[in-house]
Amino acid sequence: MRGIQAVVLFLALGSISLGIASAAPDDEMEQRIRAQMERTDRHQYDLPRDEHRKPYETFIFLGLEEGMTVLDVGAYAGYTSEMLSAAVGPAGKVHAHNTERVFYEFAEGYYQRAMEERLANGRLPNVSMLLAPYGDLGLDGSVDVAFLGNLLHDFYYRDGRDEAIAYLKSVAKTLKPGGVIGIMDHVGVSGQDNKALHRIGPRLARELIAEAGLYVEAETDLFANDQDPHTTHVYDDSIYRRTDRFLFRVVRP
């Protein structure tokens, strides 16, 4: 069983309390996200990503609700931040995080331009930009749900095991009691150069999460793809946007 049906069934079968309302289908959230997708002023970067990012199903799995405060760690151009904006509604708040290096230097300033265009003229009034190092995010105890998408492999292979663990602790520090971190990444397998491929093994990811004092409460196969050979770079045209990915719902024990 795959997709949203698998997510809903998994949640219905149980888990410990998250300290937030039980994750269940939310028609109003789905309508807000759909309406956001259909806006004519969306950034052209976003349109090809809707099918493969599955924002509504992802947010339901993480227990997101209207009015929550959320953190998009490593927002880059802001696709997820915009979808989070719609998901939490006008009463909610989204912190779209980037490091200063990513924001000002990567891709010749593309991410700065993309985010500023996205937020111009109060277009997403519940979204604010947060420029901070991964290891010092601030926001202590103020976030209901944080999302870390396709970055854990960089933390580990670029910055090392200790730094990766420190970054996870920094994200965890932003959470309210009972808060949740969604951690997604491209699946890597043993015997491959996962550093070069920009992938990470789920077992290694779980080890890093545990060493940060956190716990994988649930996992979904929402982004599983058995057609991914796990031997290609994640930006290769043959698999781009369609990689086999894990998605964990992470809490403090």
Buried (B, 14 or more C-beta within 10 A) or exposed (E): EEBBEBBBEBBEEEBEEBBBEEBEEBEEBBEBBEEBBEEEEBBEBBEEBBEEBBBBBBBBBBBBBBEBBBBBBBBBBBBBBBBBBBBBBEEBBBBBBBBEEBBEEBEEEEBBEBBEBBBEEEBBEBBEBBBBEBBEBEBEEBBBBBBBBBBBBBBBBEBEBEBBBBBBBBBBBBBBEBBBBBBBBBBBBEEBEBBEBBBBBBEBBBBBBBBBEBBBBBBBBBBBBEEBEBBBBBEEEEBEEBBBBBBBBBBBE
